[in-house]
Amino acid sequence: MRDAPTALIERLSAGFNRWEEVLSLINRSFAYMDGVIDPPSSAHRLTTESLRREAEEEIGFLATSEGRVVGCVFMVEREHDCYVGKLAVEPELQGQGIGKKLVEAAEEFAASCGKEALELQTRIELTANHAAFARLGFRETARTAHAGYERPTSITMRKVLR
């Protein structure tokens, strides 16, 4: 068994300029969803420019290992909580604690801002994601449908911060 990489977690700074690496990471991380989820992932609509713009309005954290971008998370600060958007970890490094460290960074940020919870959505079809988020302390609070769908397509999960 290979040793887990040591990942440094840091908040995205204003001068960050490695958007192509982040976009490529998200695309690799979300690729397994193609043909599995309906509707397709919004990750397909991302560009380096849209990521850069999102980072101006959202809070982002990066995981790096030996200078390589291996994970990221973006979140939106709301009145009572923070909404966790794109969480991505390099596919060959998933299951080694990088995602957990990114979620912990999001929790610490939210708690420092006096927020009571983190909230996210995951697709109905991605049962492994449901289990992974449950292990991190998230609980299902709702099921919602994307526009044009009568059946639920997403599960809302929430983690109350102490």
N, C-alpha and C positions, 0 to 999 in steps of 0.2 A: 504494500500500500504506500502510495506517495504521500509525503508530508504536505499538510495544508500550507498554502502560501501565507506569508505574513502580509496582511493588507493594511495599508495606512488609510484611514478614513479622514477626509477633510472637506470642509465646506467649500463650495465653488466660490471663487473670488471674481471680482469685477473684470479682471484682466485675462480670465481664462480664454484660451483660443484653440483648444483641441476638440472642436465640435465634430469633426469628421470621425475621430476615434470613438466618441460617445455614440454617435449615430450608428456606426458600424457595430458597436457592442450591443446596442438595443436591438438592431436587426438580427444579429446572431442569437441573442437571448430569446427573442420572441418568435424565431423561425419555426419552432416546433408546433406553434399554434395554427400555422397555415393548414387549411383543410380540416381542422378540428373544431374551431370556433366559428359561430355564425351569429352576427356579422363579423367580417374580418377585423383584425386588430387595427386600431388607430395608429399604431406604430408605422404602418405602411405610408401614412401621410406625412410623416416627419421628414424634415430636411435639416441641414446644418443651420440654416437661417432661422427656421421655426424653433429649433432647440435653443439657439442663442436668445431669441425673443422671449421664450418661455422662462429662461433662466433670469431674465431681467425682472420678471413678475413673481417668480416662484423661488423657493429655497431648494438648493441642490447640494447633494453630497456625493463625493467620488470616492471610490476605493481604488487604490493603486498598489501595485506590487512590482518592485524593481523598475519603477518608472512607467509601467504599462497600466492603462486604465482597464480594470477588471470588474468594476461594478459602479452603479449609480442609482440614485433615488432622487426624485423631484417631488416637492409637496407644496401645497397652497395653504397659507395661513387663513383660517376662517374665524368667525367670532368666538366660538367655544372650543374649536378643535383644529387639527391640521389634517388636510386630505392628502393622502399619499398617492401620487400618480405613478409614473413610470419607475418601476424597480427592476433593475436588470443586473444580472451577474453572468460573467463569461461562462458559457455552457459547460466547458470541461472543469470548471471550478465550483459549480453548483453543489450544494450539500456540504460545503467545507466551512461554513460559518460567515462568509462574506455578506450574504443577504441579511443575516441576523445582526451583524455589526452596523450595516446601513440603517436597518430599522431602529436599532438602539440609538444611533445618531439622531434620527428623526424624533424619537421619543424624548431625548435630552433637549433638543431644540424646542419642541412643543411644551415641555414642562417648564423650561426657562422663560417661556412667554406666557405662562399661566394657563395654558390650554388643558382641558380636562380629558382629551382623548385623541387618538389617531383613528382615521377612518380610511377605508380603501374599498375598491371594488375588484372583484375577480370574476372571470367568466364561469357560467354554470358548468360547462364541459370540463373545466380544469380542476378535477377533484384532487389531484396531488397538490395544487396550490392551496385549496381550501384547507387541507391537512397541515401544510407547512405554516400557513398563517395562524391556524389554531394552536400549533405548537409554540408560536411566538406570543400567544395570549389574546389573539383576535377572536371575536365571536360573531356569528351571523346575526344581523339585525333586520335585514330586508332582502327581498328579491325584486329586481326591476327589469323592465324590458326596454331595449333600444327602440328608437322611433321606427314605426312600421312593423313591429313584431308584437304579436299577441301573447306569446309565451315569454316567461322570464328568460333573460339572456345573461344577467349579472347577479352576483350576490354581493351585498354590502356587508362588510365586516368592520367591527369597531373594537379598539383596545382602549379601555379606560386606564388612564395614567394615575398613579398614586403619588 
